[in-house]
Amino acid sequence: MALKNANYYLAIPVFFILLLSHYVRALRWRLLMEPLGYNPDKLNTFFAVMIGYLANQAFPRLGEVLKCTVLARYEKVPADKLVGTIILERMIDAICLLIIFAITLLIQPHLYFQLVELIFNNPSNEDEQKLPGYWMLLAIIAIVALLAGIWMLVKKKRLVDVLHIVKKIGKRVVEGIGAVRHLKRRMEFLVLTLLIWTCYLAGGYIGFQALRETEIYGIKEAFTVLSAGSIGMIITPGGIGGYAYLISQSMQMYGLHGGIAVAFGWLLWIAQTVVVLIMGLISFVALPWHNKRKLKRTII
């Protein structure tokens, strides 16, 4: 019933705010490539980011590798170096999330024990929920090992050759991580990072206006939603289930009715997922088309 009476027109500003956050993330990623000597096309970088997010909906973290390989194909940037920049990005995002947690607790000290209980008692910590994740990890390892074995047989490679390749890739990954030391536009990097998280915060804040029961909430509650929602996106593929659960549990701490809290959690998740699905699919088509146009202009 809550979703029936939702103000769906608010999906329009939320859509563009979240879209802006993804574009800004692409711009920030480009800054990490500059010290490595690469300056990829802005649209190519954005399309690669969206394709990566789309892949993450089904296979967690696969999108991080995919967006590196996609960009490497069109920009001639070594994919292994890009993996290093992705690792660096995730480290920076982890620091930002810790800051968000700190702000959330600073402006709402009473939430400390409630949040700790929420984080450490969610379904993902139960053994029955963990088991499928372990099997998925083992399956991925087995597939990688099988493909590596087939590759060694076809290419007639020895184990020492494989170790040499792994060492080479590792060296490039470390080089990508070290890019932050030589970052030229550090202030711009900080501004873009702040803008990314501001967009995330604004998405949740505007989301409160979608339901009559949540209109009373403001910026403090938006910080809580951002904190809990970020965890939800990490613990499940594309945040499916986990995002809505943690949002609903968080909002119930403010006295929101359980059913409304669940509806609100799913509403926010749907908004984010729709952006990824639409723009991810568009990016699959737009990426080769954009590069064909670039090639034609170069020839002319």
QUIQUI-V855726 format. One record per residue. RES is the residue in three letters. PSI is psi in radians with two decimals (NA if undefined). OMEGA is omega in whole degrees, -180 to 180 (999 if undefined). NEAR is the number of other C-alpha atoms within 12 Angstrom. Layout:
[[RES;PSI;OMEGA;NEAR] [RES;PSI;OMEGA;NEAR]]
//
This chain:
[[MET;-0.65;-179;13] [ALA;-0.71;-179;23] [LEU;-0.46;179;22] [LYS;-0.65;-177;14] [ASN;0.22;-178;17] [ALA;2.61;176;25] [ASN;1.49;-173;24] [TYR;-0.29;178;24] [TYR;-0.37;178;16] [LEU;-0.22;177;23] [ALA;-0.45;-178;30] [ILE;-0.97;178;20] [PRO;-0.63;179;24] [VAL;-0.72;179;35] [PHE;-0.85;-176;33] [PHE;-0.54;176;25] [ILE;-0.79;179;30] [LEU;-0.65;177;36] [LEU;-0.72;177;34] [LEU;-0.70;-180;28] [SER;-0.67;179;32] [HIS;-0.69;179;37] [TYR;-0.74;178;31] [VAL;-0.65;177;34] [ARG;-0.67;177;39] [ALA;-0.72;178;39] [LEU;-0.70;179;34] [ARG;-0.65;178;39] [TRP;-0.69;178;47] [ARG;-0.64;180;41] [LEU;-0.59;179;39] [LEU;-0.34;179;42] [MET;-0.39;-177;44] [GLU;-0.81;179;29] [PRO;-0.36;179;25] [LEU;-0.09;179;31] [GLY;0.34;-178;21] [TYR;2.49;180;25] [ASN;1.29;-175;24] [PRO;2.77;177;33] [ASP;2.41;-176;27] [LYS;-0.77;-179;28] [LEU;-0.69;177;29] [ASN;-0.73;180;39] [THR;-0.75;179;42] [PHE;-0.80;179;38] [PHE;-0.71;179;41] [ALA;-0.72;178;47] [VAL;-0.78;-178;42] [MET;-0.65;177;45] [ILE;-0.67;177;39] [GLY;-0.77;178;37] [TYR;-0.69;-180;42] [LEU;-0.76;179;34] [ALA;-0.59;-180;29] [ASN;-0.36;179;29] [GLN;-0.54;-179;29] [ALA;-0.72;-176;20] [PHE;1.80;-177;23] [PRO;2.32;176;26] [ARG;-0.19;175;28] [LEU;-0.60;-179;23] [GLY;-0.53;180;29] [GLU;-0.70;178;33] [VAL;-0.71;-178;29] [LEU;-0.75;-178;29] [LYS;-0.49;175;40] [CYS;-0.77;-179;43] [THR;-0.63;179;28] [VAL;-0.83;-180;33] [LEU;-0.66;179;44] [ALA;-0.59;-179;26] [ARG;-0.68;-175;21] [TYR;-0.33;-177;28] [GLU;-0.02;179;28] [LYS;0.64;176;20] [VAL;2.29;180;30] [PRO;2.14;-176;28] [ALA;-0.61;-178;30] [ASP;-0.58;175;33] [LYS;-0.64;179;36] [LEU;-0.60;178;47] [VAL;-0.66;177;39] [GLY;-0.70;179;32] [THR;-0.57;178;40] [ILE;-0.74;177;41] [ILE;-0.74;178;28] [LEU;-0.74;178;29] [GLU;-0.76;-178;30] [ARG;-0.62;177;21] [MET;-0.73;179;16] [ILE;-0.72;178;25] [ASP;-0.64;179;23] [ALA;-0.71;178;20] [ILE;-0.75;179;16] [CYS;-0.70;-180;24] [LEU;-0.69;177;29] [LEU;-0.67;177;20] [ILE;-0.72;177;19] [ILE;-0.75;177;30] [PHE;-0.78;-179;31] [ALA;-0.77;179;20] [ILE;-0.74;-180;23] [THR;-0.79;-179;27] [LEU;-0.52;180;23] [LEU;-0.71;-178;16] [ILE;-0.19;178;18] [GLN;1.22;-175;22] [PRO;-0.53;-177;16] [HIS;-0.25;-177;15] [LEU;-0.16;-172;29] [TYR;-1.02;-176;21] [PHE;-0.58;179;15] [GLN;-0.71;179;22] [LEU;-0.70;179;30] [VAL;-0.77;179;17] [GLU;-0.68;-179;18] [LEU;-0.78;-177;30] [ILE;-0.76;-173;29] [PHE;0.02;178;17] [ASN;0.40;178;17] [ASN;2.84;-174;29] [PRO;-0.47;-175;22] [SER;-0.28;-180;29] [ASN;-0.12;180;18] [GLU;2.51;-175;13] [ASP;-0.68;-178;13] [GLU;-0.44;178;12] [GLN;-0.49;-177;17] [LYS;-0.58;-173;17] [LEU;-0.86;179;14] [PRO;-0.62;179;15] [GLY;-0.72;179;21] [TYR;-0.74;179;14] [TRP;-0.67;178;14] [MET;-0.74;179;16] [LEU;-0.77;179;17] [LEU;-0.68;179;14] [ALA;-0.72;179;14] [ILE;-0.75;179;18] [ILE;-0.74;-180;14] [ALA;-0.73;180;14] [ILE;-0.75;179;14] [VAL;-0.76;179;14] [ALA;-0.72;179;15] [LEU;-0.81;179;14] [LEU;-0.68;178;15] [ALA;-0.71;179;23] [GLY;-0.77;178;18] [ILE;-0.75;179;15] [TRP;-0.72;179;17] [MET;-0.67;179;19] [LEU;-0.79;-178;14] [VAL;-0.79;-177;11] [LYS;-0.06;-179;14] [LYS;0.86;-180;14] [LYS;2.62;176;17] [ARG;2.95;-180;17] [LEU;-0.62;-180;16] [VAL;-0.57;177;12] [ASP;-0.71;179;16] [VAL;-0.77;179;20] [LEU;-0.63;178;15] [HIS;-0.73;179;14] [ILE;-0.76;179;18] [VAL;-0.73;179;16] [LYS;-0.71;180;15] [LYS;-0.78;179;17] [ILE;-0.76;179;21] [GLY;-0.69;179;20] [LYS;-0.72;-180;18] [ARG;-0.62;178;24] [VAL;-0.78;178;26] [VAL;-0.66;178;24] [GLU;-0.68;179;30] [GLY;-0.70;179;37] [ILE;-0.65;-178;31] [GLY;-0.03;-178;26] [ALA;-0.49;-177;33] [VAL;-0.48;-180;31] [ARG;-0.49;-177;19] [HIS;0.32;-180;18] [LEU;2.17;-176;25] [LYS;-0.74;-176;19] [ARG;1.24;-175;21] [ARG;-0.70;180;19] [MET;-0.72;178;13] [GLU;-0.67;179;19] [PHE;-0.76;180;27] [LEU;-0.72;180;24] [VAL;-0.76;179;18] [LEU;-0.69;178;27] [THR;-0.78;178;32] [LEU;-0.69;-180;24] [LEU;-0.68;179;25] [ILE;-0.89;-177;30] [TRP;-0.46;175;34] [THR;-0.68;177;25] [CYS;-0.77;178;31] [TYR;-0.78;-179;39] [LEU;-0.74;-179;35] [ALA;-0.63;179;31] [GLY;-0.77;179;38] [GLY;-0.68;-179;45] [TYR;-0.81;178;32] [ILE;-0.57;179;37] [GLY;-0.53;178;46] [PHE;-0.54;-177;38] [GLN;-0.13;-177;29] [ALA;-0.49;-179;34] [LEU;2.46;-179;32] [ARG;-0.62;-177;22] [GLU;-0.32;-177;27] [THR;0.05;-178;33] [GLU;-0.39;-176;21] [ILE;-0.24;-176;21] [TYR;2.69;-176;25] [GLY;-2.55;-171;22] [ILE;-0.61;179;25] [LYS;-0.85;180;29] [GLU;-0.53;178;36] [ALA;-0.64;176;39] [PHE;-0.71;178;38] [THR;-0.76;178;44] [VAL;-0.74;180;46] [LEU;-0.73;180;41] [SER;-0.92;-178;39] [ALA;-0.74;-179;42] [GLY;-0.63;179;44] [SER;-0.68;177;36] [ILE;-0.73;180;35] [GLY;-0.65;179;34] [MET;-0.46;-178;32] [ILE;-0.71;-170;26] [ILE;-0.30;179;29] [THR;2.66;180;31] [PRO;2.07;180;27] [GLY;0.23;-179;34] [GLY;0.18;-177;33] [ILE;2.10;179;30] [GLY;-1.00;-176;30] [GLY;-0.72;-179;32] [TYR;-0.92;-179;41] [ALA;-0.66;-179;40] [TYR;-0.87;-177;40] [LEU;-0.60;176;44] [ILE;-0.78;-179;48] [SER;-0.72;178;36] [GLN;-0.68;179;36] [SER;-0.79;-177;40] [MET;-0.48;177;42] [GLN;-0.40;176;28] [MET;-0.39;179;25] [TYR;0.08;177;26] [GLY;0.11;179;18] [LEU;2.39;180;27] [HIS;2.46;-175;19] [GLY;-0.83;-179;23] [GLY;-0.72;179;22] [ILE;-0.69;-179;31] [ALA;-0.72;178;33] [VAL;-0.77;179;30] [ALA;-0.72;179;35] [PHE;-0.74;179;46] [GLY;-0.78;180;42] [TRP;-0.57;179;31] [LEU;-0.80;179;39] [LEU;-0.70;-180;50] [TRP;-0.74;179;39] [ILE;-0.74;-180;27] [ALA;-0.79;-179;33] [GLN;-0.69;-178;41] [THR;-0.66;179;33] [VAL;-0.72;178;27] [VAL;-0.81;-178;33] [VAL;-0.78;-178;38] [LEU;-0.84;-178;26] [ILE;-0.92;-176;23] [MET;-0.52;177;31] [GLY;-0.78;179;31] [LEU;-0.70;177;22] [ILE;-0.69;-178;21] [SER;-0.63;178;32] [PHE;-0.67;-179;29] [VAL;-0.73;-174;19] [ALA;-0.54;-176;23] [LEU;-0.96;178;32] [PRO;-0.63;179;22] [TRP;-0.78;-180;18] [HIS;-0.70;-178;23] [ASN;-0.51;174;26] [LYS;-0.71;177;16] [ARG;-0.73;178;14] [LYS;-0.73;-179;18] [LEU;-0.71;179;13] [LYS;-0.75;179;11] [ARG;-0.62;180;10] [THR;-0.71;-179;9] [ILE;-0.73;180;8] [ILE;NA;999;7]]
//
